[in-house]
C-alpha cells in the first residue's frame, strides 16, 4: 500500500495535505495513492456553492460549517479562488476566508486556484474531494470562484448545488441564463434583510414554475442573511431534504456514476493534450503541418483530422511519455 494513502486512511491530516499537494503538482505518487484511497470513498456528501461575485458564498459556507460542526460531523472546505497572474496560485488564502475555523481539528480548509480552466472549477477538485472523503470527512463544501453565468463545472463534483443570489443581482431572467437554472438544486437569495429580496425570490419561483426543468425535484428558494445566520438552519434542512430525495430515488448513485465517467474522460483528454503539447517541440512532421496551417495551405480542422488518422497518432504515440 502507498505509504501516504495508509497514513491518510489512518486519519493523519498531514498526509491528507501532502496528497492534495501531490495532486496539484501532478506527481505520479498521487496517482498511486489514489488507487488505494478510491476504494474507501462514498460516505461523504458534497455540497457546491456557486453564484455571482458578492452574493455571500463564503459567508454561507462559514455559517453552514459552524452549524454542521455543532453536530460533531467533520467538514472540509474547498475554496476555489482566482489564479494569481504572478505565482499561479490562489489569490485569496483559506485563512483569510475562514479564520474562526482554522484551529478546529474537525474542519479542513484548502484553497485551490482555477488555473484558467473552463467552468470555474479545476479538474483537480474532484480528486481532492475523493481524498477528503476517504480521510473521514462527513460534509465537503466546494465554493466556486464566482464568475457568474459560465460557472457550471460545479455539477461535476457536487451532490447538491446551491446557487446564491442577492437582491442586487438584477433581473432574474438575466441571472438565470446559460444553464444556471438547470444546475441549481436549491436557490439561496442571500442578504435577505435588504430591499428587494422577496421580489427576487418570487421572480425565481415564477421562473421555475414556467420552466419545470425537473418535475421530480422542484428547487426551493431560500431566503438567508448569512452575516447574521438568519435562514441557515432552514437552508441546511433543505439540503438534507434533497439528499434524502436523491437517495430514495436512486439519483445520488446515478449522479456519482455519471461524474466518475466524466472525470475519466476529462483525465484522458488532459493527458492527451499534454502529450500533444510535449510532442510539438520534437516532431518535425507535426511542426510542418502547423506551418502549413499557418500559411493557409490547409485548413486547421481538416489538418487535425488527417493528423489524428495518420500513423503518428498510433498506439506507440499514445504510450509515449
Secondary structure, DSSP 4 states (H G I P E B T S, - for coil): --HHHHHHHTT-HHHHHHHHHHHHHT-HHHHHHHHHHGGG-S--EEEEEEEBTTS-HHHHHHHHHHHHHTTT--EEEEEEEPBPTTTSSBSS-HHHH-GGGTT-TTEEEEEEE-TT-GGG--THHHHHHHHHHHTT-SEEEEE---B-TT--GGGGT-SEEEEEEEGGG--HHHHTTTTHHHH-SEEEEE-TTSTTHHHHHHHHHHHHHHH-S-TTS--EEEE-BTTTTBTHHHHHHHHHHHHHHHHHHTHHHHHHHHHHHHHHHHHHHHHHHHHHHHHHTT-HHHHHHHHHHHTTSS-HHHHHHHHHHSTTSSHHHHH--
